[in-house]
Amino acid sequence: MKLVIHLREAELKPETYSYLIAMTAVVKELNEVGKALRKLKGFAKDGFIEGLDDENIKLVEKYQSDVLEEGIQMSNWLAEEGNTSAVSLVHEKLLAMYICAGHGLEAERQLWEMKLIGKEVERYFYDIVLAICASQGEAGAVSRLLTALEATSASGKKKTLTWLLRGYIKGGNFEDAAETVTKMLDMGLSPEPLDRVAVLQGLRRKIQQPGHVETYLRFCRRLSDAELIGPCLVYMYIKKYRLWIAKMV
């Protein structure tokens, strides 16, 4: 990537395939950084190491941003070349870059641009972008992507809604995740057990916040109606009155 940039800035005019190879390198680099960060977070969660401090997090984010910016610069140079045969490949590379960098809205835009030029995109990519947008709370993008993915089989809908559900879980949007589980159950689709547990645990952690008790109880009732969980014992302590309230749901 650096070599192609150097050649371009020296006005040596690299070939089209050189830009595409460099963009592929950007995708691989962003992907490797993402995998390394996920491993690091896993080790930190298990207590093997300490997590990154704020300063190092900013350094990593800046590195990712710089690499992505250089990849975008490659696409701009290719556009200046006016090589129409490379347009669809450029969009593919940009889509992969934005996905690896976790930029949901930019990735969604690439999907629509690819659709406009008649480029077929595998459904798998729509699901990935949907999950990223869900994790980032981009309600508008989620709605648009779900509309685009409506006409599909039951198995396809389950895959899409599972991606959506896991996106909400990853982003800590447990109310939206609970609604997604409820929607799946209403459609006759059974969410994965680990996903249901993750939503329950997420709602339980927020149960002491105003308005969250009702959400938790409503979700428990829906799971119980579907015979996915047994009765739940919900209890609350009112400190002011030194009063415990327990209720079987």
N, C-alpha and C positions, 0 to 999 in steps of 0.2 A: 504494500500500500504506500509506504513512504517513498519507495523507488519510483512508482508511477507519478506521485505528486512531484518528486524532484525532476523527473523527465518533463512533465508538463510545464513546470515553472521555468525550466531551462529552454522552453519553446522547441522541444524535440518531437512533439506531437506523437504520443503513444498510440498504438493501434487500438481499435475498439475492444478487441478481446482482452487487452491489458487492463482496461478500466473494469470490465466484468470480473476478471480474476481478482483484482484488488477489492472489488465490492464483496466477492465471495469470502475473501480474507477477513473483511470487516465483520461479516455475519459469523464466521467461525470464532473470531476473537470475542465478540460480544456474547456468544453462546458459552464459550469456555469460562469467561468471567462470571456469567450467571450461574453456571454449575458450581464453580468454586465458592461463590457466595452462599449457595444453598447448602453445600457441605459444611461450610464454616458455621452457618446458623444452626445446623443439626448438631454439630459438635458442642456448640455453646449451650444449646437447649439440654443436651445430655450431661452437661457439667464437666466435659473434658477440657474445655478451654474457656477463656473469657471472650465475650463478644467484642466487636469493634467499637471503639469510642467514637464520639461525634466527629473528631478531626479526621480519623481514618475513613469514616463513612463518607464524609464530604470529598475526600481525595478519590475514593473509588467512584463516586458519582460523577466527579469531574472527568476522570479517565474515560468512563463510559460515554459521557457526553461528547468528549473530544473525538473519540473514535467514531461515534455515530455522525458527528458533524463532518468528518473527513469522508465518510461513506456517502453522505448527501452531496458533498462537493463533487465527488466522482460522477454522480448521476447528473448534476448540473452541467459538467463538462461534456458528458455524453450527449446531452440534449443540444448543446451548442454545436456538436459535430453534425447534427441533423440526420443521423443514421436511424431511419424509421424501423429497420429490421431488428434493432436492439431494444425498442420501446417496451415490449412485453417482458423481456428479461430484466430490464431496469426496474420495472414495477415489482417483479418477483423478488429481486434483491432488496429493494426498499422495504417491502412487506416483511421479509425475514429479519431485516435489521430492526425494524420497529417492534416486532414481536420479541426478539431477543433482548431488546433494551427495555421492554415493558411499557412502551408508549401506545396505549390503547387507541386513542382517538386518531393518531397519525396512521396506525395500522388499519383502522376502519376506513379511513379515506383512501388508502391504497386499494382496498378491496373494491370500493365503488369505482375507482378510476380504472381498474382492471376490467371490471364488468362493462364499463362504457366503451372500451376498445375491443370488446368481444373476446377477452381472454378468460378461458374457463379456469376457475379456482376450485380446488378440492374443498368439499364441505368441512373437512378437518380444520382448515385454516380459519373458517368462519367461527367454528366452535372455540378455537384458541383465543381469537380476538375477543369473542363474546366474554370469555372467562376473565381476560385481562381488564376489559371495561367494567365488568361486574365488581371485580376486586377494588377498582378505583372509584366506584360509586358513580359511574357515568350513565345515568338513567336513560338519557336520550339515545345514546349509542346502543345500549342494551335493547331498547324498544325497537330501534331500526333493524338491528341484526336478527332479533326474534321474528319480526315480520317477514324478513327475507328467507327465513328458514322454516316457515310454517308448513309449506306443502311438502310433507315427507312421511315416511312410514313411522309406525309406532316405535320401532327400534331406533330409528334416526332421531325421533323426538326425545327418547329417553337419553340418548348420548348427549344431545344438545343441552337438555335441562340439567343433566349431571355436570357438564362443564360449567353451566351457569351457576349451579348450586355451589360447586367447589370454588368458583371465583368469589362468590359472596362470602364463603367461609374464610378464604384466604385474606380477604380484605376486612374481616371482622364485622361484616354487614349481616348480622344474624337474624334481624327481623325480616329482611328481604330473603334470606336463606330459608326461613321458616315458611314464608309465603310460597317459595318455589317448591318445597317439599309438599305442602298442601295441594298445590296445583298438580303436581305429579300424581299424588294419590287420587285426586278427583278425576284424572285422566286414565286411571287404572294402571299407572306405572309405579313400580316399587323402587324407591330410592335405596341405595346401598346402605347396609347397616352402619358402617363407620361414618358415613355422611350424616345419618340421622343422629347418631351419638354426638358428633361434633356440633351440630346445631343445638341439641339439648344442652350440652355443656356450655356453649357460648351464651345461650339465653339465661342459663342458671347463674352465670357469673355477673349478669347485669340485672338480676332480679330485684336487687335492693334499690335500683334507680326508679324514680317515679314513672308509672305507666307500664313498666316492664313485667309486673306480676301477671297482668291480664294476658299479655302476649304469651308468656310461658305456659299459663294454665290452658289457654286456647289451643296451643300447640300440643300439649300433653293429651288433651281430650281428643284431638284429631288423630293422633297416633294410636290412642286407646281404641277409638272407633274402628280403626283399620286393623286392630288386633296385633299391633306391632310392639306395644309395651303393655305391662300390667298396670294396676292402680298405682298412683303416685301419692306420697305423703308430702304435703307442702306445709311448712311451718314458718311463722314469722314472730319476731320478738319486738315488742313496742317498749323501748327503753323507758320512756316517760312514765308509763304505768306499770313497769316491771311485769308485763303481761306477755305470755306465749300464746299464740293462736295456731292451732294445727288443723288441717283439713285433708281428708282423703279425696283424691280426684280419680 
